[in-house]
């Protein structure tokens, strides 16, 4: 959530956080069911743990991509984000 506020101008943060939480819940809502299905299908706890680790790894990759894109964007010269985005 902190990355969302860094990426959005102050007057657009409510929209950005809304998009963030919508996508967050779309990903996390089916995850326990998928992990349970993996356990029921295979009968061992290995695959649900691999699934959870994959989701955790995806979080790190998404953070790294965000930081990379953030570093490559031009920095405003003396203008605030709100003025730059308007």
Secondary structure, DSSP 4 states (H G I P E B T S, - for coil): -HHHHHHS-GGGHHHHHHHHHHHHHHHHHHHHHHHHHHHHHHSSSHHHHHHHHHHHHHHHHHHHHHHHHHHHSPPPSS--HHHHH-
